[in-house]
Amino acid sequence: MNEFEKFLVPYGVPNIIIVNKVNNEESVLYAVDSKGENALIGSVQMKNTKDWFKDCELVTKKMLLEKFRLRM
């Protein structure tokens, strides 16, 4: 298990910055589902609305580990 995988625990709310391996775009890893298989990620840019979550994306753990890394 690598350092990134340690944050992908069921019901986790890590709120950490992750980086896309291809384009170096930063995102926030907000939460992990109850099975630890999916995660909610979103933009680093602050949204001051009650609908901020609508700009988020639900991704699988596999995709997250393949396409993202922890920000160093």
PyMOL commands that set and color helices and strands:
alter all, ss='L'
color gray80, all
select helices_A, chain A and resi 5-7+52-55+61-67
alter helices_A, ss='H'
color red, helices_A
select strands_A, chain A and resi 16-20+26-32+38-43+57-60+68-70
alter strands_A, ss='S'
color yellow, strands_A
deselect
rebuild
show_as cartoon
